[in-house]
């Protein structure tokens, strides 16, 4: 009896028994949605109310690549006006973290000795806003409003797609661009479209050192709260033999090609962890390292440690062993991009969320879920305005889920359809009625 009482008290404290639960059903057919898509049946039980935690991560990505969420600017005044509109809106909606993309394409939204001004700042790579430091301004204004500023960097990407061959394309870049200065460290990856993708070669030690120096420059000059990488490591496209010469040159342990590529990315993440630990101890800071990977690490059918999914795997596609980084506690938080609905047959939301919960359990790594606000109103289950809200209710009763981040800002602040408006902004106004602090992190010991 005593043990049963203890269990009930624990469940009450963790939020599992709070509120009422209902079976999750397809909004069109009324049929119960299976828990694991094609992999496993069983009904999904979901809370009928959202129960906020006393501390939770409430983040949003502001993407500058292709000017998705933030336009180009020709004057300081216009830049300040548009950025202040963003942070004021986030404050109004009780967000507490802005994840701003400061290095979208091997470039910078800050004055740098290593990377040229971003083309997405003014329209021309290498040209900034004279006498103005955008990053310093953005951090200060975010902090004034109680928002953490997470500096979002893409490590390797030079260009997503171009009809030009490597030599031709690199000539279009600023002379300051590392890729133009070191074409020997750039991989040219053919795409199915007939175009090419260019990335810095992850297998080259000089590339790793350059990226570490890039992060170190940011840490030394700016009061960022985190360094944040997204899902772009090795490309989603098969790179074939593009790195064959590097594999032969830099593989002293004679690893298989797949393990060698994973080791290359592991090395960068481990070295970043060491860099941040050193910086934080030296300057008494608590800068975090966060990763937002593709939502599927590996499928259970191909790896016994994998999830109940049948989709593309970051472990073997981007060579990002994100599970290892969690287990080794090289990172402070992870934000898997779970951009699928509950009813998805190959990547069901419930099964994936629970898999990620099981991976962080017993570690000091915080789990935040990356959520697809941009999908609302698109097709299938995303035409249901309650889909994202249901995912929020599913998250809130899981103690391992310590918050969420939405992709992306414009989908919340400027919804393009009524489903997006109801399922995004209005949902948050109902669920996040009060401001809360972010969770404690690994580095806050």
Secondary structure, 3 states (H helix, E strand, C coil): CHHHHHHHHHHHHHCCCCCCEEECECCCCCCECECCCCCCCCECEEECCCCCCCECEEEEEECCHHHCCCCCCCCHHHHHHHHHHHHHHHHHCCCCEEEEEEECCCCECCCCCCCCECHHHHCCCCCCCCCCCHHHHHHHHHHHCCCEEEEEECCCEEEEEECCCHHHHHCCCCCCCHHHHCHHHEEEEECCCCCEEEEECCCCHHHHHHHHHHHHHHHHHCCCCEEEECCCCCCCCCCCCCCHHHHHHCCCCCCCHHHHHHHHHHHHHHHHHHHHHHHHHHHCCCCEEEECCECCCCECCCCCCCECCCCCCCCCCCCCCHHHHHHCCCCCEECCECCCCCCCCCCCHHHHHHHHHHHHCCCCCEEEEEECHHHCCCCHHHHCCCHHHHHHHHHHCCCCEEEEEECCHHHHHCCCCHHHHHHHHHHHHHHCCCCCECCCCCCCC
